[in-house]
Amino acid sequence: MAEEIVGLRATTEGALKFVLCVETDPENSPHIGSWSREGHAAAIASPVFWHLLILQDDLFQGYLIARDLCAEGKGVFLKRIAVLSKVGGLGRQAISQFIQSLSSLGPSRIWLAVDVENARAQRTYRALGFEEMAGLEVAVDGFPDHSFLMVKHLERLS
């Protein structure tokens, strides 16, 4: 069986109903922050955010939000990723494609905060080469529990 193609596409305001449904899905909501429709629309309009839909065989399967902090010397922050299906490596493929798309920007690293309770996400990030940033535990987007930071150092392209 051929592997299904995973792609990324800029989110439009017309897709925000889908985004909000994925965000509030009971399997996702305990592990990710949430924004209002207006918050998502602001990120879509912002020049420093990437708000991307994750597609598989041209069907919406999730979304990814990242922030460009390269001008501040901080690389790229992967703010949020949420997918409908937790099997089959969809999230892993989407993150890999996103990292590849950053080659022209040339960030030194990509980093994220992961919920300490989200073992599945932690395994995915480690499989992609992310490492825990020792000793840094942070409260993220109103999570009552703590998250920790993970980073993947990227090779700069000359």
DSSP file with accessible surface (Angstrom, degrees, kcal/mol):
  #  RESIDUE AA STRUCTURE BP1 BP2  ACC     N-H-->O    O-->H-N    N-H-->O    O-->H-N    TCO  KAPPA ALPHA  PHI   PSI    X-CA   Y-CA   Z-CA
    1    1 A M              0   0  223      0, 0.0     2,-0.1     0, 0.0     3,-0.1   0.000 360.0 360.0 360.0 131.6    0.0    0.0    0.0
    2    2 A A        -     0   0   87      1,-0.1     2,-0.2     3,-0.0     3,-0.0  -0.423 360.0-106.0 -72.8 144.3    1.4    3.4   -1.0
    3    3 A E        -     0   0  150     -2,-0.1     2,-0.2     1,-0.1    -1,-0.1  -0.483  37.5-114.8 -69.4 136.1    2.1    6.0    1.7
    4    4 A E        -     0   0   79     -2,-0.2     2,-0.4     1,-0.1    -1,-0.1  -0.478  32.4-110.3 -73.3 143.1   -0.5    8.7    1.7
    5    5 A I        -     0   0  129     -2,-0.2    52,-2.0    -3,-0.0     2,-0.4  -0.598  28.4-158.1 -80.9 128.7    0.9   12.2    0.9
    6    6 A V  E     +A   56   0A   3     -2,-0.4     2,-0.3    50,-0.2    50,-0.2  -0.900  18.2 173.5-106.7 133.1    1.0   14.7    3.7
    7    7 A G  E     -A   55   0A  23     48,-2.8    48,-2.9    -2,-0.4     2,-0.4  -0.885  24.9-134.9-135.0 167.4    1.1   18.4    2.8
    8    8 A L  E     +A   54   0A  45     -2,-0.3     2,-0.3    46,-0.2    46,-0.2  -0.962  22.7 175.2-123.0 142.0    1.0   21.8    4.4
    9    9 A R  E     -A   53   0A 122     44,-1.8    44,-3.8    -2,-0.4    -2,-0.0  -0.996  40.1 -92.8-146.7 144.2   -1.0   24.8    3.2
   10   10 A A  E     -A   52   0A  65     -2,-0.3    42,-0.3    42,-0.2     2,-0.2  -0.287  46.3-117.6 -57.0 133.9   -1.6   28.2    4.6
   11   11 A T        -     0   0    7     40,-2.9     2,-0.3     2,-0.0    40,-0.1  -0.540  27.7-156.6 -73.9 139.1   -4.8   28.3    6.7
   12   12 A T    >   -     0   0   75     -2,-0.2     3,-1.8     1,-0.1     4,-0.3  -0.765  31.2-109.9-108.9 161.5   -7.6   30.6    5.5
   13   13 A E  G >  S+     0   0  113     -2,-0.3     3,-1.5     1,-0.3     4,-0.3   0.832 117.2  66.2 -60.4 -28.0  -10.3   32.1    7.6
   14   14 A G  G 3  S+     0   0   72      1,-0.3     3,-0.3     2,-0.1    -1,-0.3   0.713  99.2  51.9 -65.9 -18.2  -12.7   29.8    5.9
   15   15 A A  G <> S+     0   0    3     -3,-1.8     4,-2.1     1,-0.2     3,-0.3   0.415  79.8  97.2 -97.1   2.4  -10.9   26.8    7.5
   16   16 A L  H <> S+     0   0    0     -3,-1.5     4,-2.8    -4,-0.3     5,-0.2   0.813  75.5  60.5 -67.4 -28.3  -11.1   28.1   11.1
   17   17 A K  H  > S+     0   0  159     -4,-0.3     4,-1.9    -3,-0.3    -1,-0.2   0.942 108.4  45.8 -60.5 -43.9  -14.2   26.1   12.0
   18   18 A F  H  > S+     0   0   42     -3,-0.3     4,-2.5    -4,-0.2     5,-0.2   0.939 111.7  51.6 -61.4 -47.9  -12.2   23.0   11.2
   19   19 A V  H  X S+     0   0    0     -4,-2.1     4,-2.6     1,-0.2    -2,-0.2   0.933 110.1  48.6 -56.8 -46.5   -9.2   24.3   13.2
   20   20 A L  H  X S+     0   0   42     -4,-2.8     4,-1.8     1,-0.2    -1,-0.2   0.874 109.9  52.5 -65.4 -33.8  -11.4   25.0   16.3
   21   21 A C  H  X S+     0   0   73     -4,-1.9     4,-0.6    -5,-0.2    -1,-0.2   0.918 111.6  45.6 -66.9 -42.3  -12.9   21.6   16.1
   22   22 A V  H >< S+     0   0    1     -4,-2.5     3,-0.9     1,-0.2    -2,-0.2   0.919 111.9  52.7 -65.6 -42.0   -9.5   19.9   16.0
   23   23 A E  H 3< S+     0   0    3     -4,-2.6    -1,-0.2     1,-0.2    -2,-0.2   0.855 112.9  43.0 -63.1 -36.2   -8.3   22.1   18.9
   24   24 A T  H 3< S+     0   0   92     -4,-1.8    -1,-0.2    -5,-0.2    -2,-0.2   0.443  81.6 126.3 -93.9   2.0  -11.3   21.2   21.1
   25   25 A D  S XX S-     0   0   48     -3,-0.9     4,-3.0    -4,-0.6     3,-1.6  -0.339  70.4-123.1 -57.1 135.2  -11.2   17.5   20.3
   26   26 A P  T 34 S+     0   0  106      0, 0.0    -1,-0.1     0, 0.0    -4,-0.0   0.756 111.2  53.8 -58.4 -23.5  -11.0   15.6   23.6
   27   27 A E  T 34 S+     0   0  120      2,-0.1     4,-0.1     1,-0.1    -2,-0.1   0.717 119.7  32.7 -81.1 -20.1   -7.8   13.9   22.6
   28   28 A N  T X> S+     0   0   10     -3,-1.6     3,-2.0    -6,-0.2     4,-0.9   0.829 102.1  70.9-100.2 -43.7   -6.1   17.2   21.8
   29   29 A S  T 3< S+     0   0   56     -4,-3.0     3,-0.4     1,-0.3    -2,-0.1   0.785  93.0  56.4 -57.1 -32.8   -7.5   19.8   24.2
   30   30 A P  T 34 S+     0   0   72      0, 0.0    -1,-0.3     0, 0.0    -2,-0.1   0.750 115.2  39.6 -68.4 -17.9   -5.8   18.5   27.4
   31   31 A H  T <4 S+     0   0   51     -3,-2.0    84,-0.4     2,-0.1     2,-0.3   0.501 112.2  50.9-110.2  -8.8   -2.4   18.8   25.7
   32   32 A I  S  < S-     0   0   25     -4,-0.9    48,-0.1    -3,-0.4    82,-0.0  -0.926  77.6-113.1-129.6 157.1   -2.5   22.0   23.7
   33   33 A G        -     0   0    8     -2,-0.3     2,-0.4   110,-0.0   109,-0.1  -0.219  33.0-136.5 -73.3 173.5   -3.5   25.6   24.4
   34   34 A S        -     0   0   88    107,-0.3     2,-0.3   -10,-0.0   -14,-0.0  -0.991  13.8-163.9-137.7 149.3   -6.5   27.1   22.7
   35   35 A W        -     0   0   58     -2,-0.4     2,-0.1     1,-0.0   -12,-0.1  -0.887  25.6-109.6-122.8 159.0   -7.3   30.3   21.0
   36   36 A S     >  -     0   0   64     -2,-0.3     4,-2.2     1,-0.1     5,-0.2  -0.305  41.0-100.3 -74.7 168.4  -10.5   32.0   20.0
   37   37 A R  H  > S+     0   0  102      1,-0.2     4,-2.6     2,-0.2     5,-0.2   0.910 127.8  53.2 -55.4 -40.7  -11.4   32.3   16.4
   38   38 A E  H  > S+     0   0  135      1,-0.2     4,-2.3     2,-0.2    -1,-0.2   0.867 105.4  53.4 -65.4 -37.3  -10.1   35.9   16.5
   39   39 A G  H  > S+     0   0   24      2,-0.2     4,-1.8     1,-0.2    -1,-0.2   0.916 111.1  45.7 -63.4 -43.3   -6.8   34.7   17.9
   40   40 A H  H  X S+     0   0    0     -4,-2.2     4,-2.5     2,-0.2    -2,-0.2   0.918 111.5  52.4 -65.1 -42.4   -6.4   32.3   15.1
   41   41 A A  H  X S+     0   0   17     -4,-2.6     4,-2.0     1,-0.2    -2,-0.2   0.899 107.9  52.0 -61.8 -38.3   -7.4   34.9   12.5
   42   42 A A  H  X S+     0   0   61     -4,-2.3     4,-1.2     1,-0.2    -1,-0.2   0.906 109.7  49.0 -64.8 -39.5   -4.8   37.3   14.0
   43   43 A A  H  < S+     0   0    4     -4,-1.8     6,-0.3     2,-0.2     3,-0.3   0.903 108.8  53.2 -66.3 -39.6   -2.1   34.6   13.6
   44   44 A I  H  < S+     0   0   47     -4,-2.5    -1,-0.2     1,-0.2    -2,-0.2   0.907 113.6  43.5 -59.9 -40.1   -3.1   34.0   10.0
   45   45 A A  H  < S+     0   0   83     -4,-2.0    -1,-0.2    -5,-0.2    -2,-0.2   0.671  94.5 100.0 -80.8 -15.8   -2.8   37.7    9.3
   46   46 A S    ><  -     0   0   31     -4,-1.2     3,-0.8    -3,-0.3    -3,-0.0  -0.487  65.5-146.1 -78.4 138.0    0.5   38.1   11.2
   47   47 A P  T 3  S+     0   0  128      0, 0.0    -1,-0.1     0, 0.0    -4,-0.1   0.636  98.4  54.8 -75.4 -11.4    3.8   38.2    9.2
   48   48 A V  T 3  S+     0   0   53     19,-0.1    20,-3.2    -5,-0.0     2,-0.4   0.505  98.7  72.6-100.7  -3.1    5.6   36.4   12.1
   49   49 A F  E <   - B   0  67A  49     -3,-0.8     2,-0.5    -6,-0.3    18,-0.2  -0.855  61.5-153.1-110.5 146.7    3.3   33.4   12.3
   50   50 A W  E     - B   0  66A  71     16,-2.8    16,-2.3    -2,-0.4     2,-0.6  -0.986  14.2-176.5-107.8 122.1    2.9   30.4   10.1
   51   51 A H  E     + B   0  65A   9     -2,-0.5   -40,-2.9    14,-0.2     2,-0.4  -0.962  18.0 176.7-118.8 107.0   -0.6   29.0   10.5
   52   52 A L  E     -AB  10  64A  23     12,-3.2    12,-2.8    -2,-0.6     2,-0.3  -0.921  28.9-136.0-123.5 140.8   -0.8   25.9    8.3
   53   53 A L  E     -AB   9  63A   0    -44,-3.8   -44,-1.8    -2,-0.4     2,-0.6  -0.693  20.5-137.3 -85.8 143.0   -3.3   23.3    7.6
   54   54 A I  E     -AB   8  62A   0      8,-2.9     7,-3.4    -2,-0.3     8,-1.1  -0.910  26.4-171.4-100.9 124.0   -2.1   19.7    7.5
   55   55 A L  E     -AB   7  60A  12    -48,-2.9   -48,-2.8    -2,-0.6     2,-0.4  -0.904  17.1-168.0-118.0 146.7   -3.6   17.8    4.6
   56   56 A Q  E >  S-AB   6  59A  33      3,-2.2     3,-1.7    -2,-0.4   -50,-0.2  -0.987  85.2 -13.0-132.3 121.4   -3.4   14.1    3.7
   57   57 A D  T 3  S-     0   0   80    -52,-2.0    -1,-0.1    -2,-0.4   -51,-0.1   0.910 130.1 -56.8  50.1  44.7   -4.6   13.2    0.2
   58   58 A D  T 3  S+     0   0  145    -53,-0.3     2,-0.4     1,-0.2    -1,-0.3   0.591 113.3 118.4  65.9  15.7   -6.1   16.7    0.0
   59   59 A L  E <  S-B   56   0A 110     -3,-1.7    -3,-2.2     2,-0.0    -1,-0.2  -0.917  73.2-108.0-111.2 137.4   -8.2   16.3    3.1
   60   60 A F  E     +B   55   0A  64     -2,-0.4    -5,-0.2    -5,-0.2     3,-0.1  -0.417  45.2 161.7 -61.1 129.9   -7.8   18.5    6.2
   61   61 A Q  E     -     0   0A  36     -7,-3.4    23,-3.0     1,-0.4    24,-0.4   0.439  58.9 -42.6-127.8  -8.7   -6.2   16.4    9.0
   62   62 A G  E     -BC  54  83A   0     -8,-1.1    -8,-2.9    21,-0.3    -1,-0.4  -0.984  54.6-107.3 169.2-168.7   -4.9   19.0   11.4
   63   63 A Y  E     -BC  53  82A   0     19,-2.4    19,-2.4    -2,-0.3     2,-0.4  -0.975  12.1-153.4-149.9 163.0   -3.0   22.3   11.8
   64   64 A L  E     -BC  52  81A   0    -12,-2.8   -12,-3.2    -2,-0.3     2,-0.4  -0.996   5.0-166.2-139.6 137.2    0.3   23.7   12.8
   65   65 A I  E     +BC  51  80A   0     15,-3.1    15,-2.2    -2,-0.4    14,-1.2  -0.998  14.8 168.1-125.7 130.7    1.2   27.1   14.2
   66   66 A A  E     -BC  50  78A   0    -16,-2.3   -16,-2.8    -2,-0.4     2,-0.4  -0.949  22.3-140.3-137.1 160.5    4.8   28.3   14.4
   67   67 A R  E     -BC  49  77A  91     10,-2.8    10,-2.6    -2,-0.3     2,-0.8  -0.982  15.0-130.7-127.4 133.6    6.4   31.7   15.1
   68   68 A D  E     + C   0  76A  44    -20,-3.2     8,-0.2    -2,-0.4     3,-0.1  -0.717  36.0 159.3 -82.6 110.2    9.4   33.2   13.4
   69   69 A L    > > +     0   0   15      6,-2.3     5,-2.4    -2,-0.8     3,-0.9   0.083  38.1 113.0-115.5  19.5   11.8   34.4   16.2
   70   70 A C  G > 5S+     0   0   37      1,-0.3     3,-2.1     4,-0.3     5,-0.1   0.878  71.1  59.4 -61.5 -38.8   14.9   34.4   14.0
   71   71 A A  G 3 5S+     0   0  108      1,-0.3    -1,-0.3     2,-0.1    -2,-0.1   0.795 107.2  48.4 -62.0 -25.0   15.2   38.2   14.1
   72   72 A E  G < 5S-     0   0  111     -3,-0.9    -1,-0.3     3,-0.2    -2,-0.2   0.310 120.1-111.5 -94.3   4.5   15.5   37.9   17.9
   73   73 A G  T < 5S+     0   0   51     -3,-2.1    -3,-0.2    -4,-0.1    -2,-0.1   0.674  91.0 109.6  75.2  18.7   18.1   35.1   17.6
   74   74 A K      < -     0   0   97     -5,-2.4    -4,-0.3     1,-0.3     2,-0.1   0.323  68.7-140.2-109.9   5.1   15.7   32.5   18.9
   75   75 A G        -     0   0    2     -6,-0.4    -6,-2.3    -5,-0.1     2,-0.4  -0.438  51.4 -29.7  75.9-142.2   15.1   30.4   15.8
   76   76 A V  E     -Cd  68 110A   0     33,-2.2    35,-2.6    -8,-0.2     2,-0.6  -0.944  52.4-148.2-119.6 133.0   11.6   29.1   15.2
   77   77 A F  E     -Cd  67 111A  31    -10,-2.6   -10,-2.8    -2,-0.4     2,-1.1  -0.903   8.3-146.2-102.4 118.3    9.0   28.3   17.9
   78   78 A L  E     -Cd  66 112A   4     33,-3.2    35,-0.5    -2,-0.6   -12,-0.3  -0.760  22.4-178.6 -82.5  99.0    6.6   25.5   17.1
   79   79 A K  E     -     0   0A  40    -14,-1.2     2,-0.3    -2,-1.1   -13,-0.2   0.894  55.6 -12.3 -71.0 -43.5    3.7   26.9   19.0
   80   80 A R  E     -C   65   0A   8    -15,-2.2   -15,-3.1    -3,-0.1     2,-0.4  -0.973  47.4-175.7-162.9 142.2    1.1   24.2   18.3
   81   81 A I  E     +C   64   0A  22     -2,-0.3     2,-0.4   -17,-0.2   -17,-0.2  -0.987  12.9 173.1-139.2 135.1    0.4   21.1   16.3
   82   82 A A  E     -C   63   0A   3    -19,-2.4   -19,-2.4    -2,-0.4     2,-0.3  -0.987   4.2-178.2-143.5 131.5   -2.9   19.2   16.4
   83   83 A V  E     -C   62   0A  14     -2,-0.4   -21,-0.3   -21,-0.2    -2,-0.0  -0.916  30.0-134.3-128.4 156.4   -4.0   16.3   14.2
   84   84 A L  S    S+     0   0   73    -23,-3.0     2,-0.5    -2,-0.3    -1,-0.1   0.929  93.5  51.2 -72.9 -47.1   -7.1   14.2   14.0
   85   85 A S        -     0   0   44    -24,-0.4     6,-0.3     1,-0.1     5,-0.2  -0.809  59.4-168.5 -99.4 129.7   -5.4   10.8   13.8
   86   86 A K        +     0   0   47     -2,-0.5     2,-0.3     4,-0.1     3,-0.2   0.326  69.3  71.1 -96.3   6.1   -2.8    9.9   16.3
   87   87 A V  S    S+     0   0  104      1,-0.1     3,-0.5     2,-0.0    -2,-0.1  -0.850  79.3  42.2-119.3 156.1   -1.6    6.8   14.3
   88   88 A G  S    S-     0   0   69     -2,-0.3    -1,-0.1     1,-0.2    -2,-0.1   0.476 109.5 -87.6  93.3  -0.7    0.3    6.6   11.1
   89   89 A G  S  > S+     0   0   31     -3,-0.2     4,-2.7     3,-0.1     5,-0.2   0.707  77.9 144.3  76.8  19.6    2.9    9.3   11.7
   90   90 A L  H  > S+     0   0    5     -3,-0.5     4,-2.4     1,-0.2     5,-0.2   0.938  74.4  44.6 -58.8 -49.2    0.8   12.2   10.4
   91   91 A G  H  > S+     0   0   16     -6,-0.3     4,-2.5     2,-0.2     5,-0.2   0.919 113.0  51.8 -62.6 -42.1    2.1   14.7   12.9
   92   92 A R  H  > S+     0   0  105      1,-0.2     4,-2.4     2,-0.2    -2,-0.2   0.928 111.1  47.4 -61.2 -44.5    5.7   13.5   12.5
   93   93 A Q  H  X S+     0   0   41     -4,-2.7     4,-2.5     1,-0.2    -1,-0.2   0.905 111.3  51.3 -64.4 -40.2    5.5   13.9    8.7
   94   94 A A  H  X S+     0   0    0     -4,-2.4     4,-2.4    -5,-0.2    -2,-0.2   0.923 110.9  47.3 -64.4 -43.2    3.9   17.4    9.0
   95   95 A I  H  X S+     0   0    2     -4,-2.5     4,-2.8     2,-0.2     5,-0.2   0.926 111.3  51.8 -64.7 -42.5    6.7   18.6   11.3
   96   96 A S  H  X S+     0   0   38     -4,-2.4     4,-2.4     1,-0.2    -2,-0.2   0.930 111.3  47.0 -59.2 -45.0    9.4   17.1    9.0
   97   97 A Q  H  X S+     0   0   69     -4,-2.5     4,-2.0     2,-0.2    -1,-0.2   0.897 111.2  51.7 -64.5 -39.6    7.9   18.9    6.1
   98   98 A F  H  X S+     0   0    0     -4,-2.4     4,-0.7     2,-0.2    -2,-0.2   0.946 109.4  49.2 -62.5 -46.3    7.6   22.2    8.0
   99   99 A I  H >< S+     0   0   26     -4,-2.8     3,-1.2     1,-0.2     4,-0.2   0.928 110.3  51.6 -59.8 -42.4   11.3   21.9    9.1
  100  100 A Q  H >< S+     0   0  140     -4,-2.4     3,-1.5     1,-0.3    -1,-0.2   0.881 103.9  58.3 -61.4 -35.6   12.3   21.3    5.5
  101  101 A S  H 3< S+     0   0   67     -4,-2.0     3,-0.5     1,-0.3    -1,-0.3   0.679  95.7  65.5 -69.5 -15.1   10.3   24.4    4.4
  102  102 A L  T XX  +     0   0    5     -3,-1.2     4,-2.0    -4,-0.7     3,-1.1   0.492  69.4 101.7 -83.9  -2.2   12.4   26.5    6.7
  103  103 A S  T <4 S+     0   0   66     -3,-1.5    54,-0.3     1,-0.3    -1,-0.2   0.852  79.2  51.6 -56.7 -36.5   15.6   26.0    4.7
  104  104 A S  T 34 S+     0   0  116     -3,-0.5    -1,-0.3     1,-0.2    -2,-0.1   0.820 110.2  49.5 -71.2 -27.3   15.5   29.4    3.0
  105  105 A L  T <4 S-     0   0   67     -3,-1.1    -1,-0.2    -4,-0.2    -2,-0.2   0.822  95.1-152.2 -78.0 -32.6   15.1   31.1    6.4
  106  106 A G     <  -     0   0   16     -4,-2.0    -3,-0.1     1,-0.1    -2,-0.1   0.880  17.1-173.7  65.8  43.5   18.0   29.2    7.8
  107  107 A P        -     0   0    6      0, 0.0    -1,-0.1     0, 0.0     3,-0.1  -0.351  26.4-137.7 -67.7 151.5   17.1   29.1   11.5
  108  108 A S  S    S-     0   0   34      1,-0.2    46,-2.7    45,-0.1     2,-0.3   0.729  80.6  -0.4 -79.0 -21.9   19.7   27.7   13.9
  109  109 A R  E     - E   0 153A  73     44,-0.3   -33,-2.2    46,-0.0     2,-0.4  -0.992  53.9-143.0-160.2 161.5   17.0   25.8   15.8
  110  110 A I  E     +dE  76 152A   0     42,-2.3    42,-2.6    -2,-0.3     2,-0.3  -0.989  29.6 179.3-127.1 136.8   13.4   25.0   16.2
  111  111 A W  E     +dE  77 151A  48    -35,-2.6   -33,-3.2    -2,-0.4     2,-0.3  -0.907   8.8 177.3-139.0 165.6   12.0   24.6   19.6
  112  112 A L  E     -dE  78 150A   2     38,-2.2    38,-2.6    -2,-0.3     2,-0.4  -0.968  28.6-117.6-157.5 165.1    8.7   23.8   21.4
  113  113 A A  E     - E   0 149A  26    -35,-0.5     2,-0.4    -2,-0.3    36,-0.2  -0.952  30.1-163.5-111.7 134.3    7.0   23.3   24.7
  114  114 A V  E     - E   0 148A   4     34,-2.8    34,-2.2    -2,-0.4     2,-0.2  -0.963  25.1-111.0-123.2 137.8    5.5   19.9   25.3
  115  115 A D  E >   - E   0 147A  12     -2,-0.4     3,-1.9   -84,-0.4    32,-0.2  -0.433  23.7-133.1 -62.0 130.9    3.0   19.0   28.0
  116  116 A V  T 3  S+     0   0   49     30,-1.4    -1,-0.1     1,-0.3    31,-0.1   0.769 106.4  54.1 -60.4 -22.7    4.7   16.7   30.6
  117  117 A E  T 3  S+     0   0  130      1,-0.2     2,-1.3     2,-0.0    -1,-0.3   0.529  85.1  89.2 -87.7  -6.8    1.6   14.4   30.3
  118  118 A N    <>  +     0   0   33     -3,-1.9     4,-2.1     1,-0.2    -1,-0.2  -0.573  44.4 162.8 -97.8  76.5    1.8   14.0   26.6
  119  119 A A  H  > S+     0   0   51     -2,-1.3     4,-2.4     1,-0.2     5,-0.2   0.855  72.5  58.3 -63.1 -36.5    4.1   10.9   26.2
  120  120 A R  H  > S+     0   0  114     -3,-0.2     4,-2.1     2,-0.2    -1,-0.2   0.944 108.7  44.5 -60.6 -46.7    3.0   10.3   22.6
  121  121 A A  H  > S+     0   0   12      1,-0.2     4,-2.9     2,-0.2     5,-0.2   0.920 110.7  54.9 -64.8 -41.3    4.1   13.8   21.5
  122  122 A Q  H  X S+     0   0   26     -4,-2.1     4,-2.5     1,-0.2    -1,-0.2   0.917 108.4  48.6 -58.9 -42.8    7.4   13.5   23.4
  123  123 A R  H  X S+     0   0  145     -4,-2.4     4,-2.4     2,-0.2    -1,-0.2   0.911 111.7  50.2 -62.5 -42.8    8.2   10.2   21.6
  124  124 A T  H  X S+     0   0   29     -4,-2.1     4,-1.3     2,-0.2    -2,-0.2   0.947 111.6  47.0 -61.1 -48.5    7.4   11.9   18.2
  125  125 A Y  H  <>S+     0   0   25     -4,-2.9     5,-2.6     1,-0.2     3,-0.4   0.913 112.3  49.8 -63.1 -41.3    9.6   14.9   19.0
  126  126 A R  H ><5S+     0   0  111     -4,-2.5     3,-1.8    -5,-0.2    -1,-0.2   0.913 107.2  54.7 -63.6 -40.3   12.5   12.7   20.1
  127  127 A A  H 3<5S+     0   0   62     -4,-2.4    -1,-0.2     1,-0.3    -2,-0.2   0.796 106.4  53.4 -62.8 -26.4   12.2   10.6   17.0
  128  128 A L  T 3<5S-     0   0   21     -4,-1.3    -1,-0.3    -3,-0.4    -2,-0.2   0.401 128.6 -97.0 -88.5   1.4   12.5   13.8   15.0
  129  129 A G  T < 5S+     0   0   35     -3,-1.8    24,-0.3     1,-0.3     2,-0.2   0.554  74.1 145.2  96.8   9.0   15.7   14.8   16.8
  130  130 A F      < -     0   0    4     -5,-2.6     2,-0.4    -6,-0.2    -1,-0.3  -0.579  30.0-160.7 -78.0 144.6   14.4   17.1   19.4
  131  131 A E  E     -F  151   0A 127     20,-2.9    20,-2.8    -2,-0.2     2,-0.1  -0.951  24.4-102.8-125.9 148.3   16.1   17.0   22.8
  132  132 A E  E     -F  150   0A  98     -2,-0.4     2,-1.0    18,-0.2    18,-0.3  -0.415  28.6-128.5 -68.2 137.4   14.9   18.2   26.2
  133  133 A M  E >   -     0   0A  56     16,-2.7     3,-1.6     3,-0.2    16,-0.4  -0.808  38.6-121.5 -87.1 101.9   16.4   21.5   27.3
  134  134 A A  E 3  S+     0   0A  92     -2,-1.0     3,-0.1     1,-0.2    -1,-0.0  -0.106  82.7   6.4 -53.1 136.8   17.6   20.5   30.7
  135  135 A G  E 3  S+     0   0A  82      1,-0.2     2,-0.7     0, 0.0    -1,-0.2   0.472  95.1 117.7  75.9   3.7   16.3   22.3   33.7
  136  136 A L  E <   +     0   0A  82     -3,-1.6    13,-1.1    13,-0.2     2,-0.4  -0.890  30.2 164.2-110.3 108.8   13.8   24.4   31.9
  137  137 A E  E     -F  148   0A 122     -2,-0.7     2,-0.3    11,-0.2    11,-0.2  -0.983  14.1-178.0-120.2 133.6   10.2   23.8   32.9
  138  138 A V  E     -F  147   0A  48      9,-2.4     9,-2.8    -2,-0.4     2,-0.5  -0.940  32.4-121.4-133.5 152.8    7.7   26.4   31.9
  139  139 A A        -     0   0   74     -2,-0.3     2,-0.5     7,-0.2     7,-0.1  -0.839  38.2-159.5 -88.7 128.9    4.0   27.2   32.3
  140  140 A V    >   -     0   0   24     -2,-0.5     3,-2.5     5,-0.5     5,-0.1  -0.950  53.6 -28.8-121.6 125.4    2.6   27.4   28.8
  141  141 A D  T 3  S-     0   0   81     -2,-0.5  -107,-0.3     1,-0.3    -1,-0.2   0.808 120.5 -50.1  45.8  41.8   -0.6   29.2   27.7
  142  142 A G  T 3  S+     0   0   74      1,-0.2    -1,-0.3  -109,-0.1    -3,-0.0   0.606  85.9 159.5  80.1   8.8   -2.4   28.7   30.9
  143  143 A F    <   -     0   0   34     -3,-2.5    -1,-0.2     1,-0.2    -3,-0.1  -0.465  39.1-142.0 -60.8 135.4   -1.8   25.0   31.3
  144  144 A P  S    S+     0   0  122      0, 0.0     2,-0.2     0, 0.0    -1,-0.2   0.848  85.8  50.7 -69.8 -30.5   -2.3   24.2   35.0
  145  145 A D  S    S-     0   0   91     -5,-0.1    -5,-0.5     1,-0.1     2,-0.2  -0.505  98.5 -93.2 -97.5 174.3    0.6   21.8   34.9
  146  146 A H        -     0   0   89     -2,-0.2   -30,-1.4    -7,-0.1     2,-0.3  -0.520  28.2-159.5 -91.5 155.4    4.1   22.4   33.6
  147  147 A S  E     -EF 115 138A   1     -9,-2.8    -9,-2.4   -32,-0.2     2,-0.3  -0.748  13.0-137.9-116.3 167.9    5.5   21.8   30.2
  148  148 A F  E     -EF 114 137A  13    -34,-2.2   -34,-2.8    -2,-0.3     2,-0.3  -0.930  17.9-111.2-129.9 158.7    9.1   21.5   29.3
  149  149 A L  E     -E  113   0A  21    -13,-1.1   -16,-2.7   -16,-0.4     2,-0.3  -0.655  26.3-172.0 -90.7 143.7   11.1   22.8   26.4
  150  150 A M  E     -EF 112 132A   0    -38,-2.6   -38,-2.2    -2,-0.3     2,-0.3  -0.968   6.1-165.8-129.4 148.0   12.6   20.7   23.6
  151  151 A V  E     -EF 111 131A  10    -20,-2.8   -20,-2.9    -2,-0.3     2,-0.4  -0.971  14.6-161.1-136.4 147.1   14.9   21.9   20.9
  152  152 A K  E     -E  110   0A  53    -42,-2.6   -42,-2.3    -2,-0.3     2,-0.4  -0.993  20.6-142.0-125.8 119.4   16.3   20.6   17.6
  153  153 A H  E     -E  109   0A 124     -2,-0.4     2,-0.4   -24,-0.3   -44,-0.3  -0.683  19.0-151.8 -82.4 133.9   19.4   22.3   16.3
  154  154 A L        -     0   0   35    -46,-2.7     2,-0.3    -2,-0.4    -2,-0.0  -0.845  14.5-117.9-110.0 144.4   19.4   22.8   12.6
  155  155 A E        -     0   0  180     -2,-0.4     2,-0.3     1,-0.1   -49,-0.1  -0.605  31.6-124.2 -77.3 133.5   22.3   22.9   10.2
  156  156 A R        -     0   0  161     -2,-0.3     2,-0.4   -48,-0.1   -48,-0.1  -0.614  19.5-132.0 -78.2 137.3   22.6   26.2    8.5
  157  157 A L              0   0  122     -2,-0.3    -1,-0.0   -54,-0.3     0, 0.0  -0.766 360.0 360.0 -89.7 131.6   22.7   26.0    4.7
  158  158 A S              0   0  173     -2,-0.4   -52,-0.0     0, 0.0    -1,-0.0  -0.596 360.0 360.0 -85.5 360.0   25.4   28.0    3.1
